[in-house]
Amino acid sequence: MPAQRETPAFTAPYRLKVALRLLRARKVNLISILGVTLGVAAIIIVMSVMDGFQLELRSMIRGTLSDLIVQIDPEQVGSYNDLRAAVGEVPGVAAVALQEHTFGAIPVENKDVDGALQNLIPLRIVGIVPSEEAKVSRVMQQMLPAPGHPDNPFEVNPDLLEGFTEEETPRVVISDWIARRIGHGIPIAVGEQIRLVNYEEVEGDDPGRPELRFPDRWVIVSRIYDSGNSEYDKLHIYVDLTSSGRVFFPSRMGTIVELRIKLKDYSRAEEVRGPVARVVARFDPNASYAPKWYVKTWEERQHNFLRAVNNEKFLLAFVLFFIVLVGCFTIFATLTMTVVEKTRDIGVLRALGATPGGILAIFVLNGTLVGVLGAALGYGLGELGAHNVNPIRNFLKTVFGWDIFPPDIYLFDKIPAHIDHTAALAFALGAALAALLAAIVPAVRAARLQPVDALRYE
């Protein structure tokens, strides 16, 4: 009579029945399932928030930066118009704009117990050509419309000039953050006058040694902008290089001059960078020695910041995966205890004809069921939590007064969440696989038990 053979592993009905019975019989399995569930849900929610934060941050940065940024040496560039025209002819370039940067400060009075103290808000004065800037970035779109004022953000209602001529009173566009800082929490209105100190380098009596001047001017706030990036808004104000803003750049000594370039296809930035660098080198020979320093993409300009955000994302994923590992360790410990407690039962099964492979399958199935249930519940809970992260935040803020996402720290008014369903599914499958691996060692131990030894075990 031929020997009986079991059906292939994981398909014999008794194996699944015994595995399910073990799952129901030991309540500690619920703790293992809960551990895997919380771990998977936490990873999905946090990764969704970090993905959303990263996407929103990149979009926000691109709003103030163009695709390519070319830094030019003011001393060596003779003709900006010729340079802009030459760069504009490079294949792949859609638009070019000029920016000039200098440094300044706005005096703000802060009162304390000793009286009035004057502080300075340090900032960068950015000179732009409005018609050109509108083609390369979203800066002009961020300048909030002012009812009753001209469409040009660098013009104000003439009735507010109070006798000042355009040359005497330059127009500036300041951020909402600076407007609130000047007004001590209440933003100043468009049309108000503020003092602005700027830094200038001019030719001195000693050739080669420029003199420093710090003119103190009254300026009119012609518009208020909000880029969504409070760190950027704290440091930048805009002036018009084609009109009253020219007064802040009497010479190009000590200024930072840049060309901002919009590409037809940003994915081809590396292909366009070389030709742009060669064109710039015709006007500025230094550019030929370090083209990547002179011509940068917006991602390279913000490389350290974007890299820090990306590293933080993966660091959080790594830390949170330890929650899943704790759940898997619980599976390992639970199955190890089960093997010890059920040694006699294992002996009975072996005596009734169960093979070592059958015993192995029972305990591997038990661990796998715990992992699959935990991963499935965690996937559902994570998706639900990521979709409702802002209602959860509002609930915590209303009930406990705790804002888990302060806008002044994280730059955004609401928590950005972007669910990558493929990545979420990968996290869930990874947790289930980890649970299966955690079950193998106890299962192998159970499979190696000899029937006689198991039946004699007490």
C-alpha distance (Angstrom), angle and dihedral (degrees) to the residues before:
residue distance angle dihedral
M1 . . .
P2 3.78 . .
A3 3.83 118.1 .
Q4 3.78 117.0 -100.6
R5 3.79 116.8 -109.2
E6 3.76 125.8 -157.0
T7 3.73 120.9 -124.1
P8 3.81 114.7 -100.4
A9 3.78 118.0 -66.5
F10 3.82 117.9 -75.3
T11 3.84 92.3 14.7
A12 3.81 103.9 78.8
P13 3.82 106.7 104.0
Y14 3.80 95.8 -135.8
R15 3.79 91.9 57.4
L16 3.78 93.8 58.0
K17 3.82 91.4 43.1
V18 3.80 92.2 51.7
A19 3.83 91.5 45.0
L20 3.83 91.0 51.7
R21 3.77 91.0 46.7
L22 3.80 91.1 52.5
L23 3.80 88.9 48.2
R24 3.82 92.4 54.0
A25 3.78 96.2 38.8
R26 3.80 97.2 58.3
K27 3.79 113.2 60.4
V28 3.78 90.1 -166.8
N29 3.80 86.5 75.4
L30 3.80 86.5 72.2
I31 3.79 88.8 62.3
S32 3.80 89.9 52.4
I33 3.81 91.1 49.2
L34 3.81 90.5 47.6
G35 3.81 91.5 50.5
V36 3.79 93.0 52.4
T37 3.83 90.8 43.4
L38 3.80 94.1 52.9
G39 3.78 92.5 43.7
V40 3.80 94.7 52.0
A41 3.82 92.9 42.4
A42 3.81 92.3 49.3
I43 3.80 92.5 50.0
I44 3.82 92.9 48.5
I45 3.81 94.0 47.6
V46 3.79 95.4 45.0
M47 3.81 93.5 44.1
S48 3.81 90.4 48.9
V49 3.80 90.9 52.1
M50 3.81 92.1 45.8
D51 3.82 91.6 48.0
G52 3.80 90.3 49.2
F53 3.80 91.1 45.9
Q54 3.80 90.6 49.9
L55 3.82 93.8 48.4
E56 3.80 93.4 46.7
L57 3.79 91.5 45.5
R58 3.78 92.7 51.3
S59 3.80 90.8 47.9
M60 3.80 90.8 48.4
I61 3.80 93.5 49.7
R62 3.79 91.6 47.4
G63 3.80 87.5 54.6
T64 3.81 90.7 68.2
L65 3.81 98.7 31.3
S66 3.78 131.4 59.3
D67 3.80 126.0 -134.0
L68 3.81 93.8 -97.5
I69 3.79 127.9 22.6
V70 3.80 119.8 -160.2
Q71 3.78 118.2 -165.8
I72 3.77 114.0 -152.5
D73 3.78 130.9 -162.7
P74 3.83 104.2 -123.0
E75 3.78 91.7 -153.3
Q76 3.80 94.6 57.1
V77 3.77 103.8 38.0
G78 3.76 110.6 88.8
S79 3.77 104.3 -179.6
Y80 3.77 122.4 27.3
N81 3.78 93.4 -177.3
D82 3.80 92.1 54.7
L83 3.81 90.7 46.4
R84 3.81 93.2 50.3
A85 3.79 90.6 48.4
A86 3.82 92.8 48.7
V87 3.81 93.2 48.4
G88 3.80 90.4 46.9
E89 3.82 89.6 59.6
V90 3.83 93.1 57.9
P91 3.84 109.5 111.1
G92 3.79 110.5 -104.8
V93 3.83 95.6 27.1
A94 3.80 112.9 119.7
A95 3.83 101.9 177.9
V96 3.80 141.5 -6.4
A97 3.80 129.5 -152.5
L98 3.79 134.2 -177.0
Q99 3.81 124.6 -129.9
E100 3.78 129.4 -178.0
H101 3.79 122.4 -166.7
T102 3.78 130.7 -161.1
F103 3.79 133.7 160.8
G104 3.77 130.1 -105.8
A105 3.78 146.0 145.3
I106 3.79 140.2 -135.2
P107 3.83 116.4 -137.4
V108 3.80 112.2 -131.3
E109 3.79 124.3 -175.0
N110 3.79 115.8 -133.5
K111 3.76 118.3 -174.0
D112 3.77 124.5 -147.6
V113 3.80 136.5 162.1
D114 3.81 91.3 -70.1
G115 3.81 94.7 53.7
A116 3.76 134.1 -101.5
L117 3.79 118.1 -6.8
Q118 3.77 123.1 -174.0
N119 3.79 119.1 -138.4
L120 3.79 129.8 -178.4
I121 3.80 128.2 -129.8
P122 3.82 103.7 -146.3
L123 3.78 113.1 -144.8
R124 3.76 147.4 154.9
I125 3.79 119.3 -107.7
V126 3.80 108.2 -142.6
G127 3.77 117.6 -160.5
I128 3.80 114.4 -156.5
V129 3.79 139.4 173.6
P130 3.84 100.7 -127.1
S131 3.80 97.5 -151.5
E132 3.82 90.9 51.2
E133 3.81 97.5 39.7
A134 3.81 91.3 55.8
K135 3.82 88.7 63.7
V136 3.82 98.2 52.3
S137 3.84 106.6 36.7
R138 3.81 144.4 9.5
V139 3.81 94.2 -107.9
M140 3.81 93.9 110.7
Q141 3.83 90.8 49.2
Q142 3.80 90.1 54.6
M143 3.80 92.6 59.5
L144 3.79 100.4 98.8
P145 3.83 116.0 -128.2
A146 3.78 114.3 -105.2
P147 3.85 114.6 -146.1
G148 3.77 112.6 -126.2
H149 3.79 93.9 17.3
P150 3.80 131.0 104.4
D151 3.80 119.2 -86.8
N152 3.80 90.4 -115.1
P153 3.83 104.6 89.0
F154 3.81 90.0 -145.1
E155 3.79 94.0 58.5
V156 3.80 128.5 76.8
N157 3.74 136.4 -165.9
P158 3.85 106.2 -73.7
D159 3.80 90.1 -134.0
L160 3.81 88.5 69.5
L161 3.79 96.0 57.2
E162 3.84 92.3 82.3
G163 3.76 93.9 -156.6
F164 3.80 97.5 -45.2
T165 3.77 115.8 131.5
E166 3.77 121.6 -130.9
E167 3.81 91.9 -107.1
E168 3.80 92.9 50.9
T169 3.79 95.3 48.6
P170 3.81 114.6 41.7
R171 3.81 119.5 -159.9
V172 3.79 120.4 -122.6
V173 3.78 133.2 -175.2
I174 3.80 111.0 -142.4
S175 3.79 131.0 -174.0
D176 3.77 124.8 -103.4
W177 3.82 88.1 -115.5
I178 3.83 91.9 57.0
A179 3.82 90.9 43.7
R180 3.80 89.8 55.8
R181 3.79 91.9 43.6
I182 3.79 91.6 53.9
G183 3.81 91.7 45.5
H184 3.83 92.8 46.9
G185 3.80 93.1 -116.6
I186 3.82 98.1 -28.7
P187 3.83 110.1 87.8
I188 3.77 115.8 -122.7
A189 3.80 115.9 -120.1
V190 3.78 130.6 -110.1
G191 3.80 108.7 -90.6
E192 3.80 96.7 36.8
Q193 3.78 120.2 126.7
I194 3.79 123.0 -124.6
R195 3.79 134.9 175.6
L196 3.79 119.2 -107.7
V197 3.79 125.7 -170.9
N198 3.79 115.4 -161.9
Y199 3.79 135.5 -173.0
E200 3.78 119.9 -119.5
E201 3.77 135.5 179.8
V202 3.82 115.2 -155.6
E203 3.77 135.0 173.7
G204 3.80 110.3 -83.8
D205 3.77 133.6 -159.7
D206 3.80 90.0 -93.7
P207 3.84 108.7 68.7
G208 3.76 112.9 -125.2
R209 3.81 93.1 20.6
P210 3.80 110.6 89.6
E211 3.77 121.1 -155.3
L212 3.78 122.3 -124.7
R213 3.78 122.0 -130.2
F214 3.79 131.0 -179.7
P215 3.82 108.3 -159.8
D216 3.81 115.3 -162.7
R217 3.82 110.2 -148.3
W218 3.77 138.8 173.3
V219 3.79 111.3 -124.9
I220 3.79 134.1 -177.8
V221 3.80 121.3 -123.9
S222 3.80 102.0 -128.2
R223 3.81 98.4 175.3
I224 3.81 141.9 -4.6
Y225 3.79 122.6 -132.6
D226 3.79 134.8 -164.1
S227 3.81 118.0 -163.5
G228 3.81 93.2 177.1
N229 3.81 89.8 -119.0
S230 3.79 107.2 101.8
E231 3.82 92.2 -171.3
Y232 3.81 89.9 57.5
D233 3.81 93.9 40.8
K234 3.81 92.0 54.9
L235 3.80 92.1 61.9
H236 3.81 109.4 34.3
I237 3.78 136.7 72.9
Y238 3.81 126.0 168.0
V239 3.79 134.0 -133.0
D240 3.80 131.8 -179.6
L241 3.81 113.8 -108.6
T242 3.80 91.2 -161.8
S243 3.81 95.5 59.3
S244 3.80 137.9 8.8
G245 3.81 94.2 -12.0
R246 3.80 91.1 70.9
V247 3.81 88.3 80.0
F248 3.82 89.9 75.0
F249 3.81 90.8 60.0
P250 3.82 105.8 49.4
S251 3.79 88.1 156.9
R252 3.77 133.4 3.3
M253 3.77 92.6 -117.4
G254 3.79 111.7 121.3
T255 3.80 93.5 7.5
I256 3.78 129.2 119.1
V257 3.78 112.1 -128.5
E258 3.80 122.3 -163.7
L259 3.75 139.4 173.7
R260 3.79 113.6 -141.6
I261 3.80 112.6 -152.7
K262 3.80 129.6 -162.7
L263 3.80 114.6 -156.4
K264 3.77 127.8 -148.8
D265 3.82 89.3 -134.4
Y266 3.80 118.1 16.1
S267 3.80 91.5 -163.2
R268 3.82 86.9 70.7
A269 3.82 93.9 53.7
E270 3.81 93.2 119.5
E271 3.80 90.9 53.8
V272 3.80 92.3 50.8
R273 3.81 96.7 42.8
G274 3.81 94.4 71.9
P275 3.82 97.0 52.5
V276 3.83 90.4 44.1
A277 3.82 90.8 51.5
R278 3.82 90.7 50.2
V279 3.81 91.0 51.5
V280 3.80 91.8 48.3
A281 3.82 90.2 48.4
R282 3.81 89.1 62.0
F283 3.80 88.3 63.5
D284 3.81 99.5 29.1
P285 3.84 113.3 32.0
N286 3.81 92.2 -165.3
A287 3.80 89.6 68.6
S288 3.80 90.5 69.0
Y289 3.81 91.0 63.0
A290 3.80 97.2 51.3
P291 3.82 109.0 17.4
K292 3.82 94.0 162.9
W293 3.80 90.5 54.8
Y294 3.80 93.1 49.9
V295 3.82 96.9 39.8
K296 3.81 114.5 43.8
T297 3.76 134.9 166.1
W298 3.79 117.6 -126.5
E299 3.82 88.5 -107.8
E300 3.80 91.3 55.7
R301 3.80 90.5 48.6
Q302 3.82 88.9 55.5
H303 3.81 95.2 31.2
N304 3.80 98.2 126.7
F305 3.79 93.8 46.3
L306 3.81 95.0 47.3
R307 3.79 91.4 44.1
A308 3.80 91.1 51.6
V309 3.82 91.2 52.4
N310 3.80 91.7 47.5
N311 3.81 92.7 47.8
E312 3.78 90.7 48.8
K313 3.79 89.6 53.1
F314 3.80 93.8 55.1
L315 3.79 92.2 40.7
L316 3.80 89.8 56.5
A317 3.81 90.7 48.2
F318 3.80 90.0 51.1
V319 3.81 92.8 49.2
L320 3.80 94.4 45.1
F321 3.80 92.2 49.8
F322 3.80 86.5 67.9
I323 3.81 86.6 71.7
V324 3.80 87.7 61.2
L325 3.79 90.0 46.3
V326 3.81 89.8 53.6
G327 3.82 88.4 53.7
C328 3.81 89.9 48.8
F329 3.79 90.8 49.6
T330 3.79 87.7 52.8
I331 3.81 88.3 53.9
F332 3.81 89.8 50.3
A333 3.82 92.8 49.0
T334 3.81 93.3 44.2
L335 3.80 94.1 50.7
T336 3.80 91.4 45.2
M337 3.81 89.9 54.6
T338 3.81 90.1 44.8
V339 3.80 91.6 54.0
V340 3.80 89.8 52.0
E341 3.82 94.1 46.3
K342 3.81 94.8 43.4
T343 3.78 97.6 44.4
R344 3.83 93.1 116.5
D345 3.81 90.8 46.5
I346 3.79 89.0 51.8
G347 3.79 88.3 51.8
V348 3.81 90.6 52.1
L349 3.81 90.9 51.1
R350 3.79 90.8 49.3
A351 3.81 90.7 48.4
L352 3.82 89.6 51.7
G353 3.80 90.9 55.8
A354 3.82 105.9 -86.2
T355 3.80 111.8 148.6
P356 3.82 125.4 -138.3
G357 3.79 86.7 -105.6
G358 3.78 90.3 55.4
I359 3.82 92.2 51.7
L360 3.80 89.9 46.4
A361 3.80 89.7 51.9
I362 3.82 92.9 51.3
F363 3.79 94.7 57.0
V364 3.79 95.7 37.9
L365 3.81 88.2 51.5
N366 3.78 89.9 50.1
G367 3.80 92.7 53.7
T368 3.79 92.5 41.6
L369 3.81 91.8 52.1
V370 3.81 90.0 52.4
G371 3.82 90.7 49.6
V372 3.80 95.2 44.8
L373 3.81 93.3 47.6
G374 3.80 91.8 47.0
A375 3.81 92.9 45.7
A376 3.82 92.8 47.8
L377 3.80 93.1 48.3
G378 3.81 90.5 44.1
Y379 3.79 91.8 50.6
G380 3.80 91.7 51.7
L381 3.81 93.3 44.0
G382 3.80 91.6 46.3
E383 3.81 93.4 50.9
L384 3.81 90.6 47.0
G385 3.81 92.3 48.0
A386 3.81 94.0 47.1
H387 3.83 91.2 50.8
N388 3.81 91.4 50.4
V389 3.79 101.8 35.3
N390 3.82 93.6 120.6
P391 3.86 94.9 49.7
I392 3.81 87.2 49.7
R393 3.80 89.5 50.8
N394 3.82 91.6 49.2
F395 3.80 90.8 48.7
L396 3.81 92.2 52.5
K397 3.79 90.8 46.1
T398 3.81 93.2 49.1
V399 3.79 98.4 43.1
F400 3.80 102.2 33.7
G401 3.81 102.2 18.9
W402 3.80 89.7 -124.1
D403 3.80 118.4 134.3
I404 3.80 107.4 -160.4
F405 3.82 91.7 -171.2
P406 3.85 110.7 39.9
P407 3.84 109.2 -166.0
D408 3.81 93.2 -142.5
I409 3.81 90.0 60.4
Y410 3.80 103.6 35.2
L411 3.84 97.5 36.3
F412 3.84 95.1 -129.9
D413 3.81 131.1 93.8
K414 3.80 92.5 -142.7
I415 3.77 134.0 27.2
P416 3.82 109.2 -93.4
A417 3.79 112.3 -139.4
H418 3.79 127.2 -178.4
I419 3.80 115.9 179.2
D420 3.78 115.0 -147.7
H421 3.81 98.8 -161.5
T422 3.80 92.7 -168.7
A423 3.80 92.3 54.2
A424 3.81 91.3 44.1
L425 3.80 90.6 53.0
A426 3.81 89.7 47.4
F427 3.83 90.3 53.9
A428 3.82 90.4 50.4
L429 3.82 93.2 48.2
G430 3.79 90.0 46.4
A431 3.80 90.2 54.4
A432 3.81 91.5 49.3
L433 3.80 90.5 49.4
A434 3.81 91.1 49.0
A435 3.81 89.2 52.5
L436 3.81 90.5 50.9
L437 3.81 90.8 51.7
A438 3.82 90.7 48.6
A439 3.82 89.3 56.0
I440 3.79 96.2 52.2
V441 3.82 99.2 77.5
P442 3.84 96.2 51.6
A443 3.81 89.7 41.8
V444 3.81 92.0 53.3
R445 3.78 90.0 49.3
A446 3.82 90.5 52.5
A447 3.83 91.8 47.5
R448 3.79 91.7 53.9
L449 3.81 94.3 56.8
Q450 3.80 112.5 114.2
P451 3.84 114.8 -132.3
V452 3.84 95.6 -125.3
D453 3.81 93.4 47.2
A454 3.79 91.3 45.9
L455 3.82 93.4 50.8
R456 3.80 91.5 49.5
Y457 3.83 91.6 49.5
E458 3.81 116.0 115.0
